[in-house]
Amino acid sequence: MMEHWVREALRCPACRGQLTDRPGHLVCPPCRLAYPIREGIPVMLAGRAVALEDLP
């Protein structure tokens, strides 16, 4: 689990929007992208983001 202050500081790399939590991902609602969390570390690369429609 990541520290609260780290979580609050993270922003979407595509639009700089605020992210919301989803199990295993951080989600940007305006972009409709989900950034995976691997071993507790968010992968904040736009090229690794998954479209919300593609999540199970």
mmCIF file as Biopython writes it, N, C-alpha, C and O atoms, coordinates in Angstrom:
data_model
#
loop_
_atom_site.group_PDB
_atom_site.id
_atom_site.type_symbol
_atom_site.label_atom_id
_atom_site.label_alt_id
_atom_site.label_comp_id
_atom_site.label_asym_id
_atom_site.label_entity_id
_atom_site.label_seq_id
_atom_site.pdbx_PDB_ins_code
_atom_site.Cartn_x
_atom_site.Cartn_y
_atom_site.Cartn_z
_atom_site.occupancy
_atom_site.B_iso_or_equiv
_atom_site.auth_seq_id
_atom_site.auth_asym_id
_atom_site.pdbx_PDB_model_num
ATOM 1   N N  . MET A ? 1  ? 0.845   -1.184 0.000   1.0 0.0 1  A 1 
ATOM 2   C CA . MET A ? 1  ? 0.000   0.000  0.000   1.0 0.0 1  A 1 
ATOM 3   C C  . MET A ? 1  ? 0.889   1.246  0.000   1.0 0.0 1  A 1 
ATOM 4   O O  . MET A ? 1  ? 1.852   1.333  0.763   1.0 0.0 1  A 1 
ATOM 5   N N  . MET A ? 2  ? 0.558   2.200  -0.856  1.0 0.0 2  A 1 
ATOM 6   C CA . MET A ? 2  ? 1.391   3.394  -0.930  1.0 0.0 2  A 1 
ATOM 7   C C  . MET A ? 2  ? 0.927   4.439  0.083   1.0 0.0 2  A 1 
ATOM 8   O O  . MET A ? 2  ? -0.237  4.478  0.479   1.0 0.0 2  A 1 
ATOM 9   N N  . GLU A ? 3  ? 1.854   5.265  0.478   1.0 0.0 3  A 1 
ATOM 10  C CA . GLU A ? 3  ? 1.564   6.329  1.435   1.0 0.0 3  A 1 
ATOM 11  C C  . GLU A ? 3  ? 0.490   7.273  0.885   1.0 0.0 3  A 1 
ATOM 12  O O  . GLU A ? 3  ? 0.421   7.518  -0.319  1.0 0.0 3  A 1 
ATOM 13  N N  . HIS A ? 4  ? -0.328  7.785  1.769   1.0 0.0 4  A 1 
ATOM 14  C CA . HIS A ? 4  ? -1.426  8.670  1.375   1.0 0.0 4  A 1 
ATOM 15  C C  . HIS A ? 4  ? -0.907  9.916  0.652   1.0 0.0 4  A 1 
ATOM 16  O O  . HIS A ? 4  ? -1.482  10.330 -0.355  1.0 0.0 4  A 1 
ATOM 17  N N  . TRP A ? 5  ? 0.167   10.513 1.155   1.0 0.0 5  A 1 
ATOM 18  C CA . TRP A ? 5  ? 0.668   11.749 0.540   1.0 0.0 5  A 1 
ATOM 19  C C  . TRP A ? 5  ? 1.212   11.490 -0.865  1.0 0.0 5  A 1 
ATOM 20  O O  . TRP A ? 5  ? 1.128   12.361 -1.731  1.0 0.0 5  A 1 
ATOM 21  N N  . VAL A ? 6  ? 1.774   10.288 -1.096  1.0 0.0 6  A 1 
ATOM 22  C CA . VAL A ? 6  ? 2.270   9.944  -2.429  1.0 0.0 6  A 1 
ATOM 23  C C  . VAL A ? 6  ? 1.083   9.803  -3.367  1.0 0.0 6  A 1 
ATOM 24  O O  . VAL A ? 6  ? 1.098   10.319 -4.485  1.0 0.0 6  A 1 
ATOM 25  N N  . ARG A ? 7  ? 0.056   9.103  -2.907  1.0 0.0 7  A 1 
ATOM 26  C CA . ARG A ? 7  ? -1.141  8.879  -3.707  1.0 0.0 7  A 1 
ATOM 27  C C  . ARG A ? 7  ? -1.791  10.208 -4.117  1.0 0.0 7  A 1 
ATOM 28  O O  . ARG A ? 7  ? -2.221  10.361 -5.260  1.0 0.0 7  A 1 
ATOM 29  N N  . GLU A ? 8  ? -1.860  11.147 -3.204  1.0 0.0 8  A 1 
ATOM 30  C CA . GLU A ? 8  ? -2.459  12.456 -3.486  1.0 0.0 8  A 1 
ATOM 31  C C  . GLU A ? 8  ? -1.623  13.283 -4.458  1.0 0.0 8  A 1 
ATOM 32  O O  . GLU A ? 8  ? -2.170  14.111 -5.187  1.0 0.0 8  A 1 
ATOM 33  N N  . ALA A ? 9  ? -0.322  13.074 -4.481  1.0 0.0 9  A 1 
ATOM 34  C CA . ALA A ? 9  ? 0.562   13.854 -5.357  1.0 0.0 9  A 1 
ATOM 35  C C  . ALA A ? 9  ? 0.533   13.362 -6.805  1.0 0.0 9  A 1 
ATOM 36  O O  . ALA A ? 9  ? 0.862   14.118 -7.719  1.0 0.0 9  A 1 
ATOM 37  N N  . LEU A ? 10 ? 0.145   12.110 -7.022  1.0 0.0 10 A 1 
ATOM 38  C CA . LEU A ? 10 ? 0.147   11.556 -8.378  1.0 0.0 10 A 1 
ATOM 39  C C  . LEU A ? 10 ? -0.966  12.164 -9.230  1.0 0.0 10 A 1 
ATOM 40  O O  . LEU A ? 10 ? -2.082  12.378 -8.757  1.0 0.0 10 A 1 
ATOM 41  N N  . ARG A ? 11 ? -0.645  12.436 -10.481 1.0 0.0 11 A 1 
ATOM 42  C CA . ARG A ? 11 ? -1.605  12.967 -11.448 1.0 0.0 11 A 1 
ATOM 43  C C  . ARG A ? 11 ? -1.466  12.202 -12.750 1.0 0.0 11 A 1 
ATOM 44  O O  . ARG A ? 11 ? -0.429  11.591 -13.011 1.0 0.0 11 A 1 
ATOM 45  N N  . CYS A ? 12 ? -2.495  12.236 -13.557 1.0 0.0 12 A 1 
ATOM 46  C CA . CYS A ? 12 ? -2.487  11.566 -14.855 1.0 0.0 12 A 1 
ATOM 47  C C  . CYS A ? 12 ? -1.395  12.198 -15.728 1.0 0.0 12 A 1 
ATOM 48  O O  . CYS A ? 12 ? -1.369  13.419 -15.881 1.0 0.0 12 A 1 
ATOM 49  N N  . PRO A ? 13 ? -0.505  11.399 -16.294 1.0 0.0 13 A 1 
ATOM 50  C CA . PRO A ? 13 ? 0.531   11.975 -17.147 1.0 0.0 13 A 1 
ATOM 51  C C  . PRO A ? 13 ? -0.010  12.526 -18.468 1.0 0.0 13 A 1 
ATOM 52  O O  . PRO A ? 13 ? 0.653   13.339 -19.112 1.0 0.0 13 A 1 
ATOM 53  N N  . ALA A ? 14 ? -1.192  12.100 -18.873 1.0 0.0 14 A 1 
ATOM 54  C CA . ALA A ? 14 ? -1.770  12.570 -20.135 1.0 0.0 14 A 1 
ATOM 55  C C  . ALA A ? 14 ? -2.448  13.929 -19.997 1.0 0.0 14 A 1 
ATOM 56  O O  . ALA A ? 14 ? -2.286  14.793 -20.858 1.0 0.0 14 A 1 
ATOM 57  N N  . CYS A ? 15 ? -3.218  14.127 -18.900 1.0 0.0 15 A 1 
ATOM 58  C CA . CYS A ? 15 ? -3.987  15.375 -18.782 1.0 0.0 15 A 1 
ATOM 59  C C  . CYS A ? 15 ? -3.745  16.126 -17.474 1.0 0.0 15 A 1 
ATOM 60  O O  . CYS A ? 15 ? -4.287  17.213 -17.275 1.0 0.0 15 A 1 
ATOM 61  N N  . ARG A ? 16 ? -2.935  15.553 -16.582 1.0 0.0 16 A 1 
ATOM 62  C CA . ARG A ? 16 ? -2.639  16.121 -15.258 1.0 0.0 16 A 1 
ATOM 63  C C  . ARG A ? 16 ? -3.859  16.108 -14.336 1.0 0.0 16 A 1 
ATOM 64  O O  . ARG A ? 16 ? -3.886  16.820 -13.332 1.0 0.0 16 A 1 
ATOM 65  N N  . GLY A ? 17 ? -4.866  15.300 -14.674 1.0 0.0 17 A 1 
ATOM 66  C CA . GLY A ? 17 ? -6.065  15.185 -13.849 1.0 0.0 17 A 1 
ATOM 67  C C  . GLY A ? 17 ? -5.838  14.334 -12.622 1.0 0.0 17 A 1 
ATOM 68  O O  . GLY A ? 17 ? -4.871  13.576 -12.539 1.0 0.0 17 A 1 
ATOM 69  N N  . GLN A ? 18 ? -6.752  14.472 -11.661 1.0 0.0 18 A 1 
ATOM 70  C CA . GLN A ? 18 ? -6.689  13.700 -10.427 1.0 0.0 18 A 1 
ATOM 71  C C  . GLN A ? 18 ? -7.113  12.256 -10.692 1.0 0.0 18 A 1 
ATOM 72  O O  . GLN A ? 18 ? -8.025  11.999 -11.478 1.0 0.0 18 A 1 
ATOM 73  N N  . LEU A ? 19 ? -6.451  11.335 -10.035 1.0 0.0 19 A 1 
ATOM 74  C CA . LEU A ? 19 ? -6.703  9.910  -10.235 1.0 0.0 19 A 1 
ATOM 75  C C  . LEU A ? 19 ? -7.587  9.358  -9.124  1.0 0.0 19 A 1 
ATOM 76  O O  . LEU A ? 19 ? -7.562  9.850  -7.995  1.0 0.0 19 A 1 
ATOM 77  N N  . THR A ? 20 ? -8.365  8.337  -9.453  1.0 0.0 20 A 1 
ATOM 78  C CA . THR A ? 20 ? -9.169  7.639  -8.471  1.0 0.0 20 A 1 
ATOM 79  C C  . THR A ? 20 ? -8.659  6.208  -8.352  1.0 0.0 20 A 1 
ATOM 80  O O  . THR A ? 20 ? -7.961  5.709  -9.236  1.0 0.0 20 A 1 
ATOM 81  N N  . ASP A ? 21 ? -9.012  5.560  -7.258  1.0 0.0 21 A 1 
ATOM 82  C CA . ASP A ? 21 ? -8.548  4.198  -7.001  1.0 0.0 21 A 1 
ATOM 83  C C  . ASP A ? 21 ? -9.508  3.169  -7.557  1.0 0.0 21 A 1 
ATOM 84  O O  . ASP A ? 21 ? -10.727 3.332  -7.515  1.0 0.0 21 A 1 
ATOM 85  N N  . ARG A ? 22 ? -8.926  2.109  -8.074  1.0 0.0 22 A 1 
ATOM 86  C CA . ARG A ? 22 ? -9.654  0.913  -8.489  1.0 0.0 22 A 1 
ATOM 87  C C  . ARG A ? 22 ? -8.704  -0.239 -8.174  1.0 0.0 22 A 1 
ATOM 88  O O  . ARG A ? 22 ? -7.496  -0.077 -8.342  1.0 0.0 22 A 1 
ATOM 89  N N  . PRO A ? 23 ? -9.190  -1.381 -7.731  1.0 0.0 23 A 1 
ATOM 90  C CA . PRO A ? 23 ? -8.268  -2.462 -7.359  1.0 0.0 23 A 1 
ATOM 91  C C  . PRO A ? 23 ? -7.251  -2.759 -8.466  1.0 0.0 23 A 1 
ATOM 92  O O  . PRO A ? 23 ? -7.612  -3.140 -9.579  1.0 0.0 23 A 1 
ATOM 93  N N  . GLY A ? 24 ? -5.972  -2.574 -8.128  1.0 0.0 24 A 1 
ATOM 94  C CA . GLY A ? 24 ? -4.898  -2.852 -9.060  1.0 0.0 24 A 1 
ATOM 95  C C  . GLY A ? 24 ? -4.594  -1.756 -10.054 1.0 0.0 24 A 1 
ATOM 96  O O  . GLY A ? 24 ? -3.697  -1.913 -10.883 1.0 0.0 24 A 1 
ATOM 97  N N  . HIS A ? 25 ? -5.322  -0.637 -9.998  1.0 0.0 25 A 1 
ATOM 98  C CA . HIS A ? 25 ? -5.129  0.453  -10.962 1.0 0.0 25 A 1 
ATOM 99  C C  . HIS A ? 25 ? -5.414  1.810  -10.333 1.0 0.0 25 A 1 
ATOM 100 O O  . HIS A ? 25 ? -6.142  1.912  -9.346  1.0 0.0 25 A 1 
ATOM 101 N N  . LEU A ? 26 ? -4.832  2.842  -10.916 1.0 0.0 26 A 1 
ATOM 102 C CA . LEU A ? 26 ? -5.221  4.225  -10.664 1.0 0.0 26 A 1 
ATOM 103 C C  . LEU A ? 26 ? -5.911  4.688  -11.939 1.0 0.0 26 A 1 
ATOM 104 O O  . LEU A ? 26 ? -5.383  4.495  -13.034 1.0 0.0 26 A 1 
ATOM 105 N N  . VAL A ? 27 ? -7.076  5.294  -11.807 1.0 0.0 27 A 1 
ATOM 106 C CA . VAL A ? 27 ? -7.919  5.617  -12.956 1.0 0.0 27 A 1 
ATOM 107 C C  . VAL A ? 27 ? -8.047  7.120  -13.126 1.0 0.0 27 A 1 
ATOM 108 O O  . VAL A ? 27 ? -8.228  7.857  -12.157 1.0 0.0 27 A 1 
ATOM 109 N N  . CYS A ? 28 ? -7.950  7.568  -14.388 1.0 0.0 28 A 1 
ATOM 110 C CA . CYS A ? 28 ? -8.204  8.969  -14.745 1.0 0.0 28 A 1 
ATOM 111 C C  . CYS A ? 28 ? -9.575  9.009  -15.423 1.0 0.0 28 A 1 
ATOM 112 O O  . CYS A ? 28 ? -9.689  8.612  -16.583 1.0 0.0 28 A 1 
ATOM 113 N N  . PRO A ? 29 ? -10.616 9.476  -14.732 1.0 0.0 29 A 1 
ATOM 114 C CA . PRO A ? 29 ? -11.951 9.509  -15.336 1.0 0.0 29 A 1 
ATOM 115 C C  . PRO A ? 29 ? -12.045 10.370 -16.603 1.0 0.0 29 A 1 
ATOM 116 O O  . PRO A ? 29 ? -12.688 9.935  -17.558 1.0 0.0 29 A 1 
ATOM 117 N N  . PRO A ? 30 ? -11.440 11.569 -16.667 1.0 0.0 30 A 1 
ATOM 118 C CA . PRO A ? 30 ? -11.565 12.351 -17.901 1.0 0.0 30 A 1 
ATOM 119 C C  . PRO A ? 30 ? -10.938 11.665 -19.126 1.0 0.0 30 A 1 
ATOM 120 O O  . PRO A ? 30 ? -11.503 11.712 -20.219 1.0 0.0 30 A 1 
ATOM 121 N N  . CYS A ? 31 ? -9.782  11.034 -18.945 1.0 0.0 31 A 1 
ATOM 122 C CA . CYS A ? 31 ? -9.101  10.354 -20.058 1.0 0.0 31 A 1 
ATOM 123 C C  . CYS A ? 31 ? -9.648  8.949  -20.297 1.0 0.0 31 A 1 
ATOM 124 O O  . CYS A ? 31 ? -9.455  8.376  -21.369 1.0 0.0 31 A 1 
ATOM 125 N N  . ARG A ? 32 ? -10.337 8.396  -19.288 1.0 0.0 32 A 1 
ATOM 126 C CA . ARG A ? 32 ? -10.838 7.018  -19.326 1.0 0.0 32 A 1 
ATOM 127 C C  . ARG A ? 32 ? -9.692  6.026  -19.485 1.0 0.0 32 A 1 
ATOM 128 O O  . ARG A ? 32 ? -9.783  5.048  -20.228 1.0 0.0 32 A 1 
ATOM 129 N N  . LEU A ? 33 ? -8.596  6.315  -18.754 1.0 0.0 33 A 1 
ATOM 130 C CA . LEU A ? 33 ? -7.418  5.450  -18.751 1.0 0.0 33 A 1 
ATOM 131 C C  . LEU A ? 33 ? -7.170  4.923  -17.347 1.0 0.0 33 A 1 
ATOM 132 O O  . LEU A ? 33 ? -7.451  5.597  -16.356 1.0 0.0 33 A 1 
ATOM 133 N N  . ALA A ? 34 ? -6.638  3.704  -17.276 1.0 0.0 34 A 1 
ATOM 134 C CA . ALA A ? 34 ? -6.281  3.089  -16.005 1.0 0.0 34 A 1 
ATOM 135 C C  . ALA A ? 34 ? -4.789  2.770  -16.029 1.0 0.0 34 A 1 
ATOM 136 O O  . ALA A ? 34 ? -4.297  2.135  -16.962 1.0 0.0 34 A 1 
ATOM 137 N N  . TYR A ? 35 ? -4.081  3.210  -15.005 1.0 0.0 35 A 1 
ATOM 138 C CA . TYR A ? 35 ? -2.652  2.974  -14.881 1.0 0.0 35 A 1 
ATOM 139 C C  . TYR A ? 35 ? -2.450  1.828  -13.893 1.0 0.0 35 A 1 
ATOM 140 O O  . TYR A ? 35 ? -2.915  1.911  -12.756 1.0 0.0 35 A 1 
ATOM 141 N N  . PRO A ? 36 ? -1.767  0.764  -14.303 1.0 0.0 36 A 1 
ATOM 142 C CA . PRO A ? 36 ? -1.621  -0.403 -13.435 1.0 0.0 36 A 1 
ATOM 143 C C  . PRO A ? 36 ? -0.709  -0.131 -12.241 1.0 0.0 36 A 1 
ATOM 144 O O  . PRO A ? 36 ? 0.181   0.718  -12.293 1.0 0.0 36 A 1 
ATOM 145 N N  . ILE A ? 37 ? -0.955  -0.870 -11.174 1.0 0.0 37 A 1 
ATOM 146 C CA . ILE A ? 37 ? -0.093  -0.848 -9.998  1.0 0.0 37 A 1 
ATOM 147 C C  . ILE A ? 37 ? 0.565   -2.219 -9.939  1.0 0.0 37 A 1 
ATOM 148 O O  . ILE A ? 37 ? -0.120  -3.233 -9.807  1.0 0.0 37 A 1 
ATOM 149 N N  . ARG A ? 38 ? 1.888   -2.255 -10.036 1.0 0.0 38 A 1 
ATOM 150 C CA . ARG A ? 38 ? 2.657   -3.496 -10.031 1.0 0.0 38 A 1 
ATOM 151 C C  . ARG A ? 38 ? 3.518   -3.558 -8.770  1.0 0.0 38 A 1 
ATOM 152 O O  . ARG A ? 38 ? 4.364   -2.693 -8.546  1.0 0.0 38 A 1 
ATOM 153 N N  . GLU A ? 39 ? 3.302   -4.567 -7.965  1.0 0.0 39 A 1 
ATOM 154 C CA . GLU A ? 39 ? 4.045   -4.758 -6.725  1.0 0.0 39 A 1 
ATOM 155 C C  . GLU A ? 39 ? 4.023   -3.499 -5.864  1.0 0.0 39 A 1 
ATOM 156 O O  . GLU A ? 39 ? 5.026   -3.143 -5.246  1.0 0.0 39 A 1 
ATOM 157 N N  . GLY A ? 40 ? 2.874   -2.828 -5.827  1.0 0.0 40 A 1 
ATOM 158 C CA . GLY A ? 40 ? 2.702   -1.637 -5.011  1.0 0.0 40 A 1 
ATOM 159 C C  . GLY A ? 40 ? 3.202   -0.347 -5.630  1.0 0.0 40 A 1 
ATOM 160 O O  . GLY A ? 40 ? 3.125   0.711  -5.005  1.0 0.0 40 A 1 
ATOM 161 N N  . ILE A ? 41 ? 3.714   -0.420 -6.848  1.0 0.0 41 A 1 
ATOM 162 C CA . ILE A ? 41 ? 4.263   0.762  -7.518  1.0 0.0 41 A 1 
ATOM 163 C C  . ILE A ? 41 ? 3.411   1.086  -8.737  1.0 0.0 41 A 1 
ATOM 164 O O  . ILE A ? 41 ? 3.266   0.247  -9.627  1.0 0.0 41 A 1 
ATOM 165 N N  . PRO A ? 42 ? 2.839   2.300  -8.794  1.0 0.0 42 A 1 
ATOM 166 C CA . PRO A ? 42 ? 2.040   2.663  -9.966  1.0 0.0 42 A 1 
ATOM 167 C C  . PRO A ? 42 ? 2.922   2.879  -11.191 1.0 0.0 42 A 1 
ATOM 168 O O  . PRO A ? 42 ? 3.964   3.530  -11.110 1.0 0.0 42 A 1 
ATOM 169 N N  . VAL A ? 43 ? 2.500   2.331  -12.315 1.0 0.0 43 A 1 
ATOM 170 C CA . VAL A ? 43 ? 3.215   2.485  -13.584 1.0 0.0 43 A 1 
ATOM 171 C C  . VAL A ? 43 ? 2.559   3.664  -14.306 1.0 0.0 43 A 1 
ATOM 172 O O  . VAL A ? 43 ? 1.548   3.503  -14.989 1.0 0.0 43 A 1 
ATOM 173 N N  . MET A ? 44 ? 3.146   4.845  -14.144 1.0 0.0 44 A 1 
ATOM 174 C CA . MET A ? 44 ? 2.552   6.079  -14.644 1.0 0.0 44 A 1 
ATOM 175 C C  . MET A ? 44 ? 3.100   6.457  -16.016 1.0 0.0 44 A 1 
ATOM 176 O O  . MET A ? 44 ? 3.581   7.571  -16.219 1.0 0.0 44 A 1 
ATOM 177 N N  . LEU A ? 45 ? 3.022   5.526  -16.944 1.0 0.0 45 A 1 
ATOM 178 C CA . LEU A ? 45 ? 3.449   5.749  -18.316 1.0 0.0 45 A 1 
ATOM 179 C C  . LEU A ? 45 ? 2.220   5.674  -19.213 1.0 0.0 45 A 1 
ATOM 180 O O  . LEU A ? 45 ? 1.494   4.680  -19.191 1.0 0.0 45 A 1 
ATOM 181 N N  . ALA A ? 46 ? 1.985   6.709  -19.994 1.0 0.0 46 A 1 
ATOM 182 C CA . ALA A ? 46 ? 0.797   6.739  -20.847 1.0 0.0 46 A 1 
ATOM 183 C C  . ALA A ? 46 ? 0.752   5.537  -21.789 1.0 0.0 46 A 1 
ATOM 184 O O  . ALA A ? 46 ? -0.332  5.050  -22.109 1.0 0.0 46 A 1 
ATOM 185 N N  . GLY A ? 47 ? 1.896   5.058  -22.231 1.0 0.0 47 A 1 
ATOM 186 C CA . GLY A ? 47 ? 1.952   3.911  -23.113 1.0 0.0 47 A 1 
ATOM 187 C C  . GLY A ? 47 ? 1.568   2.598  -22.449 1.0 0.0 47 A 1 
ATOM 188 O O  . GLY A ? 47 ? 1.252   1.628  -23.138 1.0 0.0 47 A 1 
ATOM 189 N N  . ARG A ? 48 ? 1.592   2.552  -21.133 1.0 0.0 48 A 1 
ATOM 190 C CA . ARG A ? 48 ? 1.224   1.347  -20.384 1.0 0.0 48 A 1 
ATOM 191 C C  . ARG A ? 48 ? -0.205  1.418  -19.850 1.0 0.0 48 A 1 
ATOM 192 O O  . ARG A ? 48 ? -0.695  0.453  -19.262 1.0 0.0 48 A 1 
ATOM 193 N N  . ALA A ? 49 ? -0.869  2.542  -20.048 1.0 0.0 49 A 1 
ATOM 194 C CA . ALA A ? 49 ? -2.244  2.700  -19.564 1.0 0.0 49 A 1 
ATOM 195 C C  . ALA A ? 49 ? -3.188  1.800  -20.351 1.0 0.0 49 A 1 
ATOM 196 O O  . ALA A ? 49 ? -2.938  1.464  -21.508 1.0 0.0 49 A 1 
ATOM 197 N N  . VAL A ? 50 ? -4.272  1.424  -19.695 1.0 0.0 50 A 1 
ATOM 198 C CA . VAL A ? 50 ? -5.291  0.561  -20.292 1.0 0.0 50 A 1 
ATOM 199 C C  . VAL A ? 50 ? -6.596  1.355  -20.351 1.0 0.0 50 A 1 
ATOM 200 O O  . VAL A ? 50 ? -6.948  2.048  -19.396 1.0 0.0 50 A 1 
ATOM 201 N N  . ALA A ? 51 ? -7.303  1.254  -21.461 1.0 0.0 51 A 1 
ATOM 202 C CA . ALA A ? 51 ? -8.612  1.907  -21.562 1.0 0.0 51 A 1 
ATOM 203 C C  . ALA A ? 51 ? -9.559  1.272  -20.556 1.0 0.0 51 A 1 
ATOM 204 O O  . ALA A ? 51 ? -9.552  0.054  -20.376 1.0 0.0 51 A 1 
ATOM 205 N N  . LEU A ? 52 ? -10.375 2.094  -19.898 1.0 0.0 52 A 1 
ATOM 206 C CA . LEU A ? 52 ? -11.308 1.582  -18.911 1.0 0.0 52 A 1 
ATOM 207 C C  . LEU A ? 52 ? -12.209 0.497  -19.488 1.0 0.0 52 A 1 
ATOM 208 O O  . LEU A ? 52 ? -12.572 -0.445 -18.783 1.0 0.0 52 A 1 
ATOM 209 N N  . GLU A ? 53 ? -12.569 0.616  -20.745 1.0 0.0 53 A 1 
ATOM 210 C CA . GLU A ? 53 ? -13.443 -0.357 -21.385 1.0 0.0 53 A 1 
ATOM 211 C C  . GLU A ? 53 ? -12.775 -1.737 -21.486 1.0 0.0 53 A 1 
ATOM 212 O O  . GLU A ? 53 ? -13.461 -2.751 -21.610 1.0 0.0 53 A 1 
ATOM 213 N N  . ASP A ? 54 ? -11.446 -1.770 -21.435 1.0 0.0 54 A 1 
ATOM 214 C CA . ASP A ? 54 ? -10.711 -3.023 -21.583 1.0 0.0 54 A 1 
ATOM 215 C C  . ASP A ? 54 ? -10.424 -3.718 -20.246 1.0 0.0 54 A 1 
ATOM 216 O O  . ASP A ? 54 ? -9.900  -4.832 -20.226 1.0 0.0 54 A 1 
ATOM 217 N N  . LEU A ? 55 ? -10.766 -3.065 -19.136 1.0 0.0 55 A 1 
ATOM 218 C CA . LEU A ? 55 ? -10.537 -3.684 -17.819 1.0 0.0 55 A 1 
ATOM 219 C C  . LEU A ? 55 ? -11.638 -4.717 -17.551 1.0 0.0 55 A 1 
ATOM 220 O O  . LEU A ? 55 ? -12.783 -4.548 -17.969 1.0 0.0 55 A 1 
ATOM 221 N N  . PRO A ? 56 ? -11.263 -5.785 -16.845 1.0 0.0 56 A 1 
ATOM 222 C CA . PRO A ? 56 ? -12.285 -6.797 -16.500 1.0 0.0 56 A 1 
ATOM 223 C C  . PRO A ? 56 ? -13.267 -6.285 -15.474 1.0 0.0 56 A 1 
ATOM 224 O O  . PRO A ? 56 ? -14.182 -7.009 -15.080 1.0 0.0 56 A 1 
#
